[in-house]
């Protein structure tokens, strides 16, 4: 059975990552505030949901790549948000552009629900970012493949840069 990955936010990075996963044979479900941005990925085989909650309900692992703290909090905490469907056995990877307070707020909810949570910050420099993105696809595949094991066996929340023990 193929792992189904959810994507919340289809900007430059989200669209590219979802496209690469589709081309690698993964089932992908997408959502974006502007739903028409999902059309190109649907043509490549993605499913589309009308809310973040619907994506989380459908997928074992959901990746959020949102533009700012307000968008990240809205997607998690508002009506039809991630919080309505996230539960133990699900994974949430947040690569949104947010400050430390927003990240901590989202992480507290994940800790309470014992879900797999990974926070990953993107570099600010365009040159550094392009090099970073070259390796991000393989990293995403790795996370998606091991998500179930970490979530059910260890119930750990990891932040980018922390030392992690299995």
Secondary structure, 3 states (H helix, E strand, C coil): CCCEEEEECCCHHHHHHHHHHHHCCCEEEEECCCHHHHHHHHHCCCEECCCHHHHHHHCCEEEECCCCHHHHHHHHHCCCCHHHCCCCCCEEEECCCCCHHHHHHHHHHHHHHCCEEEECCCCCCHHHHHHHHHHHHHHHHHHHHHHHHHHHHCCCEEECCCCCCC
